[in-house]
Amino acid sequence: MPTISMFYGILVALMYEDNDRHHLPHFHVRYQNFKASIAIEDGRILAGSIPPRQLKLVQAWVELHQDDLLANWTLALNGEELFRIAPLQ
């Protein structure tokens, strides 16, 4: 699961060919001992949990980089190399 961005202690990753579990574009975040799957379309939590403050940061980042996330999602589904996305600043 390649890490595509990191900011404020939050790791953002996409899994290759990961369309079976949630059936919609999503990515994975890790923060300390928390893990969650996040929908690309609206930043909602699909599975797992993350503290509210970090979720707000992730959602702000999604809003800024939704097109990049969708492009990486397509690459991941095709098993192609992903590109890094700028962190939230």
Secondary structure as GFF3:
##gff-version 3
##sequence-region A 1 89
A	DSSP	beta_strand	3	7	.	.	.	ID=ss1
A	DSSP	beta_strand	10	13	.	.	.	ID=ss2
A	DSSP	beta_strand	26	31	.	.	.	ID=ss3
A	DSSP	beta_strand	34	39	.	.	.	ID=ss4
A	DSSP	beta_strand	45	48	.	.	.	ID=ss5
A	DSSP	alpha_helix	52	77	.	.	.	ID=ss6
###
